[in-house]
């Protein structure tokens, strides 16, 4: 049996309609999310600068290598902790899709209900993307010190390959938080395997949907980021509708196909 899926235009139009009356909570949720992320990442960056100044030996040799490795691990763990709020954003979008009331407090649902499972899923989504761009980051760090032209081809190749792999993993695992809410009995590992399996044959559709927001994101830059507060909820709600459409597609009958 063949199935018919909604295109990006239809998903975005439905998302706009569903967000009417819900934009205030969505904008507040995005503000809180970005504020928390900025504070935590800025705090980590400040701590790193203090340590580098306090302990000069960390700026070169084996001490720097160990310090950089520890910093990368902490950054990945902190990123996964922060991204647990994406579970809350997914819940908000699913509630909007179902016509249920939403609140900013839903943003922190992942920290309140099954925090260990939510963190494991967040970490499982973050690690592959972080590993994909790690070679590029290491080469870039080395190139900034050496300033060698011979490294530029390797830097470009590692950057392109790393970016492509990061996008692939993002598309493959991007439905993890939606599945987490729909299938609460699945473990974190089972949830990640399920989203990987479910996204087979749908990654291109999701990529097209996400790329369709690029013009709006450019306009957000022209508004000094203010427009982002409205575009981001629209994008997330569109992705939530993409997920629901993927999970509940409309069957296409032979009769319908002959008449089209």
GUNUKOL-517891 format. One record per residue (C-alpha): chain; residue in one letter; x, y, z. Coordinates in nm, 3 decimals. Example, Ala and Ser with C-alpha at 12.3 -4.5 7.8 and 13.67 -1.06 7.14 Angstrom:
BEGIN
SITE  kette  rest        u        v        w
SITE      A     A    1.230   -0.450    0.780
SITE      A     S    1.367   -0.106    0.714
END
This chain:
BEGIN
SITE  kette  rest        u        v        w
SITE      A     X    0.000    0.000    0.000
SITE      A     X    0.125    0.346   -0.091
SITE      A     X    0.088    0.650    0.131
SITE      A     X    0.045    1.019    0.064
SITE      A     X    0.234    1.270    0.277
SITE      A     X    0.185    1.644    0.313
SITE      A     X    0.438    1.872    0.151
SITE      A     X    0.631    2.150    0.325
SITE      A     X    0.389    2.423    0.216
SITE      A     X    0.086    2.245    0.361
SITE      A     X    0.265    2.168    0.686
SITE      A     X    0.370    2.532    0.732
SITE      A     X    0.019    2.659    0.655
SITE      A     X   -0.131    2.422    0.913
SITE      A     X    0.136    2.522    1.164
SITE      A     X    0.052    2.892    1.120
SITE      A     X   -0.315    2.823    1.179
SITE      A     X   -0.251    2.615    1.491
SITE      A     X   -0.017    2.874    1.641
SITE      A     X   -0.286    3.140    1.636
SITE      A     X   -0.366    3.210    2.001
SITE      A     X   -0.057    3.016    2.117
SITE      A     X    0.220    3.248    2.002
SITE      A     X    0.259    3.425    2.337
SITE      A     X    0.347    3.106    2.524
SITE      A     X    0.567    2.986    2.238
SITE      A     X    0.763    3.311    2.220
SITE      A     X    0.808    3.312    2.598
SITE      A     X    0.928    2.951    2.584
SITE      A     X    1.185    3.031    2.314
SITE      A     X    1.305    3.331    2.517
SITE      A     X    1.350    3.117    2.828
SITE      A     X    1.525    2.842    2.632
SITE      A     X    1.771    3.081    2.468
SITE      A     X    1.834    3.270    2.794
SITE      A     X    1.913    2.951    2.987
SITE      A     X    2.139    2.826    2.707
SITE      A     X    2.323    3.158    2.688
SITE      A     X    2.377    3.177    3.065
SITE      A     X    2.506    2.820    3.099
SITE      A     X    2.733    2.827    2.793
SITE      A     X    2.865    3.172    2.885
SITE      A     X    2.937    3.048    3.235
SITE      A     X    3.133    2.752    3.098
SITE      A     X    3.329    2.978    2.861
SITE      A     X    3.414    3.216    3.145
SITE      A     X    3.532    2.925    3.360
SITE      A     X    3.756    2.803    3.079
SITE      A     X    3.915    3.147    3.039
SITE      A     X    3.977    3.171    3.414
SITE      A     X    4.144    2.828    3.418
SITE      A     X    4.363    2.912    3.117
SITE      A     X    4.481    3.232    3.286
SITE      A     X    4.525    3.069    3.627
SITE      A     X    4.710    2.764    3.499
SITE      A     X    4.947    2.869    3.220
SITE      A     X    5.054    2.509    3.162
SITE      A     X    4.710    2.430    3.018
SITE      A     X    4.781    2.648    2.714
SITE      A     X    5.041    2.419    2.555
SITE      A     X    5.176    2.064    2.542
SITE      A     X    5.009    1.759    2.691
SITE      A     X    4.834    1.973    2.949
SITE      A     X    4.640    2.151    2.677
SITE      A     X    4.545    1.825    2.504
SITE      A     X    4.402    1.683    2.827
SITE      A     X    4.228    2.009    2.907
SITE      A     X    4.078    2.031    2.557
SITE      A     X    3.951    1.672    2.578
SITE      A     X    3.790    1.731    2.916
SITE      A     X    3.640    2.058    2.791
SITE      A     X    3.490    1.881    2.487
SITE      A     X    3.330    1.613    2.706
SITE      A     X    3.189    1.874    2.944
SITE      A     X    3.059    2.078    2.650
SITE      A     X    2.879    1.775    2.504
SITE      A     X    2.729    1.683    2.841
SITE      A     X    2.621    2.040    2.908
SITE      A     X    2.474    2.067    2.559
SITE      A     X    2.274    1.749    2.616
SITE      A     X    2.153    1.883    2.951
SITE      A     X    2.043    2.212    2.792
SITE      A     X    1.878    2.034    2.501
SITE      A     X    1.655    1.846    2.741
SITE      A     X    1.439    2.157    2.703
SITE      A     X    1.387    2.054    2.341
SITE      A     X    1.184    1.767    2.484
SITE      A     X    0.962    2.030    2.642
SITE      A     X    0.936    2.222    2.314
SITE      A     X    0.837    1.899    2.140
SITE      A     X    0.568    1.844    2.404
SITE      A     X    0.438    2.200    2.358
SITE      A     X    0.413    2.149    1.982
SITE      A     X    0.238    1.813    2.019
SITE      A     X   -0.010    1.972    2.259
SITE      A     X   -0.078    2.252    2.012
SITE      A     X   -0.134    1.994    1.738
SITE      A     X   -0.382    1.814    1.963
SITE      A     X   -0.564    2.130    2.066
SITE      A     X   -0.449    2.102    2.428
SITE      A     X   -0.357    2.396    2.655
SITE      A     X    0.012    2.480    2.686
SITE      A     X    0.228    2.661    2.940
SITE      A     X    0.589    2.780    2.960
SITE      A     X    0.638    2.528    3.241
SITE      A     X    0.601    2.250    2.980
SITE      A     X    0.948    2.353    2.863
SITE      A     X    1.097    2.190    3.174
SITE      A     X    0.894    1.870    3.154
SITE      A     X    1.205    1.671    3.065
SITE      A     X    1.374    1.768    3.393
SITE      A     X    1.067    1.683    3.600
SITE      A     X    0.943    1.361    3.439
SITE      A     X    1.191    1.083    3.361
SITE      A     X    1.497    1.314    3.361
SITE      A     X    1.740    1.022    3.322
SITE      A     X    1.563    0.893    3.009
SITE      A     X    1.533    1.243    2.865
SITE      A     X    1.903    1.313    2.923
SITE      A     X    2.003    0.982    2.764
SITE      A     X    1.797    1.057    2.454
SITE      A     X    1.938    1.409    2.436
SITE      A     X    2.291    1.273    2.471
SITE      A     X    2.224    1.009    2.207
SITE      A     X    2.118    1.282    1.966
SITE      A     X    2.407    1.515    2.053
SITE      A     X    2.705    1.276    2.050
SITE      A     X    2.693    1.166    1.682
SITE      A     X    2.664    1.527    1.563
SITE      A     X    2.946    1.639    1.793
SITE      A     X    3.173    1.356    1.678
SITE      A     X    3.096    1.436    1.314
SITE      A     X    3.241    1.787    1.338
SITE      A     X    3.519    1.704    1.586
SITE      A     X    3.791    1.639    1.321
SITE      A     X    3.717    1.977    1.164
SITE      A     X    3.734    2.151    1.501
SITE      A     X    4.068    1.986    1.582
SITE      A     X    4.215    2.074    1.243
SITE      A     X    4.087    2.430    1.273
SITE      A     X    4.247    2.466    1.616
SITE      A     X    4.577    2.332    1.483
SITE      A     X    4.562    2.551    1.170
SITE      A     X    4.503    2.865    1.378
SITE      A     X    4.826    2.792    1.561
SITE      A     X    5.034    2.673    1.265
SITE      A     X    4.886    2.897    0.992
SITE      A     X    4.994    2.637    0.736
SITE      A     X    4.849    2.661    0.384
SITE      A     X    4.902    2.286    0.343
SITE      A     X    4.627    2.223    0.597
SITE      A     X    4.361    2.420    0.408
SITE      A     X    4.247    2.133    0.176
SITE      A     X    4.215    1.894    0.472
SITE      A     X    4.035    2.167    0.667
SITE      A     X    3.783    2.224    0.386
SITE      A     X    3.723    1.852    0.328
SITE      A     X    3.682    1.773    0.698
SITE      A     X    3.444    2.069    0.731
SITE      A     X    3.224    1.961    0.439
SITE      A     X    3.221    1.594    0.540
SITE      A     X    3.160    1.680    0.905
SITE      A     X    2.874    1.914    0.819
SITE      A     X    2.713    1.653    0.591
SITE      A     X    2.740    1.384    0.859
SITE      A     X    2.603    1.618    1.126
SITE      A     X    2.301    1.698    0.906
SITE      A     X    2.250    1.326    0.837
SITE      A     X    2.251    1.241    1.208
SITE      A     X    2.027    1.537    1.287
SITE      A     X    1.770    1.421    1.031
SITE      A     X    1.796    1.056    1.139
SITE      A     X    1.752    1.124    1.511
SITE      A     X    1.552    1.447    1.501
SITE      A     X    1.219    1.283    1.590
SITE      A     X    1.357    1.133    1.912
SITE      A     X    1.181    1.370    2.153
SITE      A     X    0.847    1.336    1.971
SITE      A     X    0.871    0.957    1.988
SITE      A     X    0.968    0.983    2.354
SITE      A     X    0.633    1.143    2.434
SITE      A     X    0.432    0.910    2.209
SITE      A     X    0.597    0.591    2.335
SITE      A     X    0.672    0.642    2.706
SITE      A     X    0.733    0.270    2.759
SITE      A     X    1.037    0.263    2.530
SITE      A     X    1.382    0.300    2.685
SITE      A     X    1.616    0.573    2.566
SITE      A     X    1.807    0.331    2.342
SITE      A     X    1.487    0.185    2.199
SITE      A     X    1.356    0.536    2.130
SITE      A     X    1.670    0.631    1.937
SITE      A     X    1.665    0.308    1.737
SITE      A     X    1.296    0.358    1.660
SITE      A     X    1.343    0.714    1.534
SITE      A     X    1.637    0.599    1.320
SITE      A     X    1.418    0.327    1.168
SITE      A     X    1.112    0.551    1.124
SITE      A     X    1.311    0.823    0.944
SITE      A     X    1.422    0.589    0.666
SITE      A     X    1.272    0.728    0.348
SITE      A     X    1.169    1.054    0.517
SITE      A     X    1.499    1.237    0.569
SITE      A     X    1.479    1.418    0.234
SITE      A     X    1.125    1.540    0.312
SITE      A     X    1.239    1.673    0.649
SITE      A     X    1.544    1.839    0.494
SITE      A     X    1.324    2.014    0.237
SITE      A     X    1.094    2.136    0.516
SITE      A     X    1.385    2.272    0.718
SITE      A     X    1.547    2.436    0.416
SITE      A     X    1.221    2.611    0.336
SITE      A     X    1.276    2.821    0.649
SITE      A     X    1.613    2.955    0.530
SITE      A     X    1.464    3.271    0.370
SITE      A     X    1.279    3.349    0.694
SITE      A     X    1.597    3.294    0.893
SITE      A     X    1.777    3.543    0.668
SITE      A     X    1.504    3.796    0.741
SITE      A     X    1.553    3.724    1.111
SITE      A     X    1.913    3.837    1.076
SITE      A     X    1.793    4.163    0.923
SITE      A     X    1.567    4.213    1.226
SITE      A     X    1.866    4.157    1.460
SITE      A     X    1.724    3.822    1.568
SITE      A     X    1.387    3.951    1.688
SITE      A     X    1.198    3.765    1.416
SITE      A     X    1.357    3.441    1.534
SITE      A     X    1.118    3.441    1.830
SITE      A     X    0.828    3.395    1.588
SITE      A     X    0.996    3.187    1.319
SITE      A     X    1.136    2.923    1.556
SITE      A     X    0.791    2.823    1.696
SITE      A     X    0.659    2.804    1.340
SITE      A     X    0.945    2.576    1.240
SITE      A     X    0.906    2.352    1.545
SITE      A     X    0.530    2.323    1.500
SITE      A     X    0.579    2.240    1.132
SITE      A     X    0.823    1.965    1.231
SITE      A     X    0.573    1.835    1.488
SITE      A     X    0.310    1.815    1.213
SITE      A     X    0.568    1.644    0.991
SITE      A     X    0.616    1.385    1.264
SITE      A     X    0.242    1.327    1.305
SITE      A     X    0.199    1.303    0.928
SITE      A     X    0.485    1.052    0.910
SITE      A     X    0.334    0.840    1.185
SITE      A     X   -0.021    0.856    1.047
SITE      A     X    0.002    0.885    0.667
SITE      A     X   -0.300    0.886    0.439
SITE      A     X   -0.326    0.569    0.227
SITE      A     X   -0.350    0.620   -0.149
SITE      A     X   -0.597    0.388   -0.321
SITE      A     X   -0.553    0.267   -0.678
SITE      A     X   -0.875    0.445   -0.770
SITE      A     X   -0.743    0.778   -0.635
SITE      A     X   -0.417    0.733   -0.828
SITE      A     X   -0.606    0.670   -1.157
SITE      A     X   -0.815    0.984   -1.117
SITE      A     X   -0.518    1.214   -1.040
END
